[in-house]
Structures are given as structure tokens and as C-alpha cells.
Amino acid sequence: MIQSAGAAKVGGPVDELLALSEIADSCQIEPGLTRITRLLNALGAPHQTVQGVIHVAGTNGKGSVLAYLSAILQAAAIPVAAFTSPHLITIHERLTFNGELVADTLLRQWASRVLACEAARQATFFERLTAVIFGLMAQWQQQQSKPSLLLLETGLGGRLDATNVVAKPRLTAITSIAADHQNYLGESIGQIAGEKAGIIKPGVPVFAAPNRPEAAQVIEQVAVDKGAPLQLLGRDFNHHLIGEGWCFEDRHGALELPLPGLKGAHQLDNAALALAMARDLGLHGAWPVTPEAMGQGVAQVRWPGRLERVSQRPEIWLDGAHNPAAAEQAAAFFAREVRPTIMLFAAMTDKDLEAMVAPWGGLVDEVILCDGLGDRAMATERMVEPWQARGITTWQAEDAATALALARQRVVPEGRIIASGSLYLVGALKSLI
């Protein structure tokens, strides 16, 4: 049976995948479906046997939406597997079965099978890992005594992403759209939305919360062209706050719910998107999802590294906001309470640094810029200017451990420490705290 990971071992094929991931991060982002299709076919085409796939694309919020949906389905006692990326500490985080990490032995077995294929030689790290995941999901699904669901998060974009090989998913979803990875997805919001909308399939219901009119227009047109029924946030379903909770509404009626377990105003959009899909599953499929399960899942969800408080004294927050739109959302959350703040910050070289720093002006007193996060990370010297231009005291640290130690020394009793800008930084810090 599929089991949780427990303590991960070292050595073997999993470590080879991790080593390759460091190379892939710097030079092996190669969109396209030819290599992954060839590799999956060499493994017996597990992507063609899986059922009940829910495929999610978008710039920000993909992982949160899948976390909400997974929590809802678990509360409804529906078997669910989820593939998300990236991981924070261990590769096992990328695949969960009913909320539990994949067993180390199983991950090793499938890594060995994939790496033994001739087709794996030309595949990128993410393609190899995607092949491993499809193999594991197909194996797990065959063991279930009742209908199960498989949640897939795209790695980059959608149209040419390695996960986009399932011909007939049960549902597709598109989260918020913003500027990110423009060198691969296009410069305009419309172009980026078009790449994300590449996961939409003929006749398959699609749910979207794109939060930008130009993105919504593109998604609507693709849905029309492919004959995919579309439900759009703000048009077909919506939400509003009531008292100490909130209300989700769609054409089937209203649900009064406890506030989402994830923090930030933007999480209402993510939770609403997950609820819209859960409602559809409950009404039109073999997956009975009750209002009670919806409320329980939304309230009890956990998603590490997203506005996550990991320490009380000193107060330390981790948030993986890694593009300007996500930085604006995180800053808006912390702006509710102005306090002495030290920030730990890192960013990748392809990011719009000025736009990522701008939302934090007036909120941050000191920033510690972190090095030691791999070849894709921006040099600390390059990150200094936009912070100093805002009158923020700037420090440079050789690694996350040094940065955290300095922050602990300098934070005042009534102050707080916020780490943001990169999920790589968040992962490094989580392993230290």
C-alpha cells in the first residue's frame, strides 16, 4: 500500500533527482510535451489510465487552491492524491496521498524505473519527476476501494507544461494571473493567461479566478473555442465577509463558512475557487462533498510557507511571495499592524526586483539580503539599491542561517521578522527553525 514517508533516507535515485533539480533550476527549463510523452509511453502510459484528474494552472495561488481542495476532500473521506511544486525541504512534499507524504521506498522504486528508461536521458528534472508522479498515482489509484481524485499543479505555464498530458481531466482550474516568468510565457497579461489556459480541454468544466479583466477575456475565449463550460469568480460564483466568517455563493445557493485556515485577504478567492470545484464534484460526480466537509476543510487547511507564523518569540513569519503581485498581497497582510520589522529577503535573477521591493516601503525597518540559495539566486549586491533608496537599513548575509541569526540579534521585543521573496529562502529557513 501507499504509505507516508516518515524519515527520508539519503542516497539512491531520489538524491540523483534532487541533484538534477539543482541543474534544472538554472538551465533546464524547456517547455514542450514531446519528451514527457515519450517517457510516459516507455513506462506504459500511466497518464492514460488515471481517472478523476483535477488540473490547476495560474501565477499565484495554485498550491493554496489545491491545499483547500485536498482538505475538503479528506474531510469528505474521499481518497485524494496531490502533486504540487516546488518543495520546501524534501522532494517527498511534492506528492501526498490523503495529506501524507509519499513513502520514501516507493519514491525510490519509481525513480529507479524512470531513470532506467532511455527516454529519461533527454528529459528535464521536472519531466522525470512528473513521470514518477504519474506512475505512483496510477498505482495508488488502482488500490482504492472507491472513486478517488488526483490533483495536479502545473510547474510552469500550462500549454507546454509536463503535467498537461491528461486528455480528459475531470475539471481544470486557473488561479490569479500576474506577471512572472515572462521570458517563457510572454510579456503581457493576455499572453500569460493564454499559456495558462492551455490546460483547458474540450468539454471539460473549467473554473477560474484570474482577477484581471484582460486575463478573464482570454480564458473566456479559450473556453468558448474548446466548448468547455466556464465558471468565473465574480460572475458565476462569489464571496463576501459576514460577521466572524464568510459566505460563498454560486448558482446552487449560499454557504456560510468559518474563515479560511490560510491567512490573507487573497485566500478568500483561493478558497472560493476550491469550493466551486468541490460543489461541482458533489453535484455531478461520484464524489459526495457535503457542506460540512467544505467548512471543515476550508477552516483546517494547512499550506506551509504561505503567511506562516513559525515562531512566537521572536515573532517570525515565512511567506514565499516570489513575484510583484504576491509581494503586494503579503505586504497588505502585514500593513494591518505597523510594527518594527526586520525582513529576510532573496529573489531569483529573473524577477522584477524593484516591483517586488516597492510594496514593502514603509513597512520594513531593516532588510537582511540572503546569499547561498543556488545559481538562480540574485546576488546580494544587486539587491541592495532598491531597499536603500527607501531608507531601509540593509545587511548582507552569506546564507540563510547567518541571516536568521542576525535577525534574531537585532529584532526588538515588540518587533517581528518576515522572510519573503523566494520559496528557496523559505525552505532553507524552515529547516533551521
Long-range contacts (C-beta under 8 A, 24 or more apart in sequence): 1-143, 2-97, 2-102, 2-103, 2-106, 2-136, 2-139, 2-140, 2-143, 3-100, 3-103, 3-106, 4-97, 4-100, 4-101, 4-102, 4-103, 5-90, 5-92, 5-100, 5-101, 5-102, 5-103, 5-104, 5-107, 6-103, 6-104, 7-104, 8-90, 8-92, 8-104, 9-104, 9-108, 12-108, 12-111, 12-112, 13-108, 13-111, 13-112, 13-115, 14-91, 14-104, 14-107, 14-108, 14-111, 16-111, 16-115, 17-91, 17-111, 17-115, 17-125, 17-128, 17-129, 17-132, 18-91, 20-125, 20-128, 21-91, 21-125, 21-129, 22-374, 22-375, 23-125, 24-124, 24-125, 24-126, 25-374, 25-375, 25-376, 26-374, 26-375, 26-376, 28-124, 28-125, 29-124, 29-156, 29-184, 30-124, 31-156, 31-157, 31-159, 31-160, 31-161, 31-184, 32-160, 33-160, 33-162, 33-164, 33-165, 35-119, 35-122, 35-123, 35-124, 35-127, 36-123, 36-127, 36-130, 36-131, 36-162, 36-165, 37-165, 38-119, 39-114, 39-117, 39-119, 39-120, 39-123, 39-127, 39-128, 39-131, 40-131, 40-134, 40-165, 41-119, 42-117, 42-118, 42-119, 43-113, 43-114, 43-117, 43-131, 43-134, 43-135, 46-134, 46-135, 46-137, 46-138, 46-139, 47-134, 47-138, 47-165, 47-166, 48-167, 49-138, 50-134, 50-137, 50-138, 50-141, 50-150, 50-166, 51-141, 51-147, 51-148, 51-150, 51-170, 52-141, 52-147, 52-148, 52-149, 52-150, 52-170, 52-285, 52-287, 53-149, 53-150, 53-151, 53-152, 53-166, 53-169, 53-170, 54-149, 54-150, 54-151, 54-152, 54-169, 54-170, 54-171, 54-172, 54-173, 54-277, 55-152, 55-154, 55-163, 55-164, 55-166, 55-169, 55-171, 55-172, 55-173, 55-199, 56-151, 56-152, 56-153, 56-154, 56-172, 56-173, 56-174, 56-175, 57-154, 57-157, 57-158, 57-161, 57-172, 57-173, 57-174, 57-175, 57-196, 57-197, 57-198, 57-199, 58-154, 58-173, 58-174, 58-175, 58-176, 58-177, 58-196, 58-210, 59-175, 59-176, 59-177, 59-178, 59-179, 59-180, 59-192, 59-196, 59-323, 59-325, 60-175, 60-176, 60-178, 60-180, 60-266, 60-323, 60-325, 60-326, 60-329, 61-175, 61-176, 61-209, 61-266, 61-269, 61-270, 61-273, 62-153, 62-154, 62-175, 63-153, 63-303, 63-306, 64-262, 64-267, 64-270, 64-303, 64-306, 65-173, 65-175, 65-270, 65-273, 65-274, 66-151, 66-153, 66-274, 67-262, 67-301, 67-302, 67-303, 68-260, 68-262, 68-270, 68-271, 68-273, 68-274, 68-275, 68-297, 68-298, 68-301, 69-151, 69-274, 69-277, 69-278, 69-297, 70-96, 70-99, 70-151, 70-297, 71-99, 71-261, 71-296, 71-297, 71-298, 71-300, 71-301, 71-302, 72-274, 72-275, 72-278, 72-289, 72-293, 72-294, 72-296, 72-297, 72-298, 73-149, 73-278, 73-287, 73-289, 73-293, 73-297, 74-98, 74-99, 74-297, 75-292, 75-293, 75-294, 75-296, 75-297, 75-300, 76-287, 76-288, 76-289, 76-290, 76-293, 76-297, 78-146, 78-147, 78-148, 78-149, 78-287, 78-288, 78-289, 79-144, 79-146, 79-147, 79-148, 79-149, 80-148, 80-149, 80-150, 80-151, 81-136, 81-137, 81-140, 81-141, 81-148, 81-149, 81-150, 81-151, 82-150, 82-151, 82-153, 83-130, 83-133, 83-137, 83-150, 83-151, 83-152, 83-153, 83-163, 84-151, 84-153, 85-126, 85-153, 85-155, 86-423, 86-424, 86-427, 87-427, 88-304, 88-305, 88-423, 88-426, 88-427, 88-430, 89-427, 89-430, 89-431, 91-129, 94-129, 94-133, 95-133, 95-136, 95-137, 97-140, 102-136, 106-136, 106-139, 107-132, 107-136, 110-135, 110-136, 124-162, 126-155, 126-156, 126-162, 127-162, 130-155, 130-162, 130-163, 134-165, 146-286, 147-285, 147-286, 147-287, 149-281, 149-287, 154-196, 154-199, 156-181, 156-184, 156-185, 157-181, 157-184, 157-185, 157-195, 157-196, 157-198, 158-195, 158-196, 158-197, 158-198, 158-199, 159-194, 159-195, 159-196, 159-197, 159-198, 159-199, 160-195, 160-198, 161-198, 161-199, 164-198, 164-199, 167-201, 168-201, 168-204, 169-199, 169-201, 169-204, 170-204, 170-281, 170-285, 171-204, 171-205, 171-206, 171-207, 171-277, 171-280, 171-281, 172-199, 172-200, 172-201, 172-204, 172-205, 172-206, 172-207, 172-228, 173-206, 173-207, 173-208, 173-273, 173-277, 174-199, 174-200, 174-206, 174-207, 174-208, 174-209, 174-210, 174-219, 175-208, 175-209, 175-210, 175-270, 175-273, 176-209, 176-210, 176-211, 176-212, 176-266, 176-269, 176-325, 177-210, 177-211, 177-212, 177-215, 178-212, 178-323, 178-324, 178-325, 178-326, 179-323, 179-324, 179-325, 179-352, 179-355, 180-322, 180-323, 180-325, 181-350, 183-350, 188-214, 189-214, 189-215, 190-214, 190-215, 190-217, 190-218, 193-218, 193-219, 194-218, 194-222, 197-222, 197-223, 198-222, 200-226, 200-228, 201-226, 201-228, 202-226, 202-227, 202-228, 203-227, 203-228, 204-228, 205-229, 205-230, 205-231, 205-280, 206-230, 206-231, 207-231, 207-232, 207-273, 207-276, 207-277, 207-280, 208-232, 208-233, 208-273, 209-233, 209-269, 209-270, 209-272, 209-273, 211-269, 231-276, 231-280, 233-269, 233-272, 233-273, 233-276, 236-276, 237-272, 237-275, 237-276, 238-272, 239-268, 239-269, 239-271, 239-272, 241-268, 248-272, 248-275, 248-276, 248-294, 250-276, 250-279, 252-279, 252-283, 255-291, 255-294, 255-295, 257-294, 257-295, 257-298, 257-299, 258-295, 258-298, 258-299, 259-299, 260-298, 260-299, 260-301, 261-298, 261-299, 261-300, 261-301, 261-302, 262-301, 262-302, 262-303, 262-306, 262-307, 263-306, 263-307, 263-333, 264-306, 264-307, 264-329, 264-330, 264-332, 264-333, 265-329, 265-332, 265-333, 266-329, 271-298, 274-298, 304-430, 305-423, 305-426, 305-427, 305-430, 307-333, 310-429, 310-430, 310-433, 311-417, 311-433, 314-408, 314-411, 314-413, 314-415, 314-416, 314-417, 315-415, 315-416, 315-417, 316-416, 316-417, 316-418, 316-419, 316-433, 317-416, 317-417, 317-418, 317-419, 318-419, 318-420, 318-426, 318-429, 318-430, 319-418, 319-419, 319-420, 319-426, 320-420, 320-422, 320-423, 320-426, 321-356, 321-420, 321-421, 322-347, 322-348, 322-351, 322-356, 322-421, 322-422, 322-423, 323-351, 323-352, 323-356, 324-352, 324-355, 324-356, 324-358, 324-359, 327-355, 327-356, 327-357, 327-358, 327-359, 327-360, 327-420, 327-421, 328-359, 330-359, 330-418, 330-420, 331-359, 331-360, 331-363, 332-359, 334-363, 334-418, 335-363, 338-363, 339-414, 339-415, 339-416, 340-365, 340-411, 340-412, 340-414, 340-415, 340-416, 341-365, 341-366, 341-415, 341-416, 341-417, 341-418, 342-366, 342-367, 342-368, 342-407, 342-410, 342-411, 342-415, 342-416, 342-417, 342-418, 343-367, 343-368, 343-417, 343-418, 343-419, 343-420, 344-368, 344-370, 344-400, 344-403, 344-404, 344-407, 344-417, 344-418, 344-419, 344-420, 344-425, 344-429, 345-369, 345-370, 345-383, 345-387, 345-419, 345-420, 345-421, 345-425, 346-370, 346-371, 346-373, 346-377, 346-378, 346-383, 346-421, 346-422, 346-424, 346-425, 347-377, 347-378, 347-383, 347-421, 347-422, 348-376, 348-377, 348-378, 348-422, 348-424, 349-376, 349-377, 349-378, 350-376, 351-378, 351-421, 353-378, 353-382, 353-383, 353-386, 354-386, 356-421, 357-386, 357-387, 357-390, 358-386, 360-390, 360-392, 361-390, 361-392, 362-390, 364-392, 364-418, 365-392, 365-393, 365-415, 366-392, 366-393, 366-394, 366-395, 366-410, 367-392, 367-393, 367-394, 367-395, 368-395, 368-396, 368-397, 368-403, 368-406, 368-407, 369-394, 369-395, 369-396, 369-397, 369-403, 370-397, 370-399, 370-400, 370-403, 370-425, 370-428, 371-396, 371-397, 371-398, 371-399, 372-398, 372-399, 372-400, 372-428, 373-400, 373-422, 373-424, 373-425, 373-428, 374-424, 377-422, 377-424, 399-428, 400-425, 400-428, 400-429, 400-432, 401-428, 401-432, 404-429, 404-432, 404-433
